[in-house]
Amino acid sequence: MNLPSRHLLAIEGLHPPQIANLLDLAESYVLLNRSGKTQRDLLRGRTLINLFFEDSTRTRTSFELAGKRLGADVINMSVSSSSVNKGETLLDTAGTLNAMQCDLLVVRHDQSGAPLLLAQKVDAAVINAGDGLHEHPTQALLDALTIRRRRGRLQGLTVAICGDILHSRVARSNIHLLTTMGSRVRVVGPPTLIPAEAARLGVEVFHTMDEGLAGADIVMMLRLQKERMNGGLVPSAREYFRFFGLDAARLAKAAPDALVMHPGPMNRGVEIDSAVADDPARSLIREQVEMGVAVRMAVLDTLSRRARRNV
């Protein structure tokens, strides 16, 4: 698989065949995982370090599970109890990790560009598990796999991404991936939560849910990232749900068979109603979690194979 580098730092820059190949490989891991079988020898003797500077449940756990299912030695570094919390710089951390001679490094950081900096300083293959407001590439891949499995394609679908677009690295990665693969992408939210450059990314911008959801095939909700806000960008949670929350009445504006997604964690009653989130006929939220393990297995597989070829 001819990826542009030995790292996976972003979706931007990937071409359709590269994305399709990753999704195809992930599909094979879905089937393998459901069969109860594993490939314990694929990453045997290799070390995967999860380095998370931000809290995470789904992403860190799924990378850990993916690594273990492929036979890697997996280490979860707790930043709160590490030297980083004592003042060590990111570059010093890179030197320490390099001395450990790990093979795969999964990084989540609150600053955009931190995984790129580490990739320039370590010998390991670096995977971006979310950096600041930049990107979250494996989330976009798992979302695309989830959609493709249910719809059979990505090209020609209308996907509405709704909510806090401004602070969402998930939205940015999904916009890059879906537009590259031929989907029609809309972003929906209050003007204060839509980035100024949104239209330049090849998406349609809407400021009301009724207009943005009209005829949509996929409705992807995003949480309000209050930890990244300076305040004053949205009214109360109650008022936000009134205008931008997804409930059954709003979902009825979309295509009759529209499907609902959410990268998690969900704020029920803020951006999504529980009845919609838990609807087994319309919600893909639990399936997204399952696809996350398969996609991360595919990424670890691909980057480790490339590393072996370069030895």
ABEGO torsion letter per residue (X at the ends): XBBABABBABABGBBAAAAAAAAAAAAAAAAAAAAGBBBAAAABGBBBBBBBABBBAAAAAAAAAAAAAAGBBBBBBBAAABAAAAGBBAAAAAAAAAAAGBABBBBBBABBGAAAAAAAABABBBBBAEBEABBBAAAAAAAAAAAAAAAGBABGBBBBBBEBAAABAAAAAAAAAAAAAGBBBBBBEBAAABBAAAAAAGBBBBABAAAAABGBABBBBBBBBAAABAEGABBBAAAAAAAABBBAAAAAABBAABBBBBAOBBBBGAABBAAAAABAAABAAAAAAAAAAAAAAAAAAAAAAAAAAAX
